[in-house]
C-alpha cells in the first residue's frame, strides 16, 4: 500500500478507537515516526496530509528537518528518543516538543538553553517519560521510586522555558496489543494525579505505537507515535 493509503487507514483506526471510548473526534494527534527514513519519505508523508513527525536521534533529525523545511513549512517535529545533555541546544533549536524528559537535570539543561537571539526565555512543550513497565533497557522514571517522580515532576513544571504538558511511556513489547492496556491506564491515572498536585491541566499523553495504538487511544492517548504502520518496516535500526 502507498503511504497515503496507510495514513488513511491509520486515521480510520484512530477514529474508530475514539468512537469506542466515547472520545471527541479528532482528540488524538498522529505523530508519524520517520527515524531512519530519508527526507523523501518525510515529504511523501507531508503530501499525504501528515503534519507531525517524530525522530529518535537529534543528529539524524537535524539534517532531515533542515532539508524538509522549505517544502514542509507546517511540519511540527517531536523528539521521542532519549536526549543527551550535549544535544540539548540542537534539540531545542529543531524540535517543537520533547517527549522524553527523564530527569530533572535534563529539564534544567533545556530550561537554561531555550532562549532566542535576544536572550529572551521562550517555552518549549515537554513530556516527562515514565518507564511504567520498569524495563531495564528503557529510560524514564520508574514508579518503584515514586518519591523521585513526584518531587522532580513538580520541579520540572516550575522551570522557566519549559512547559510541562503531560507524560509519555513506551509499553513493554507483546504479541497482544491488549497486554499494553494496564500500562496505558496507569499512565493516564498518573497524569491525573500529577495534574491534581500541580493544580492545573496536563493535556497530553504520548503513548501507543504501531502495534498497540488502538488500545492507547481507548485509554486516553492524545499523541500516538506510528512508524511501521505508515512507512513499512525499517531497513536499519537506531
Buried (B, 14 or more C-beta within 10 A) or exposed (E): EEBBEBBBEBBEBBBEBBEEBEBEEEBBBBBBBBBBBEBEBBBBBBEBEBBBBBBBBBEBBBEBBEBBEEEBEEBBBBBBBBBEEEBBBBBBEBBBBBBBBBBBEBBBBBBBBBBEEEEEEEEBBBBBBBBBBEBEEBBBBBBEEEEEBBEBBBEBBEBEBBEBBBBBBBBBEEEEBEBBBEBBBBBBEBBEEBBEEBEEEBEBBBBBBBBBBBBBBBBBBBBBBBBEBBBEEBEEEE
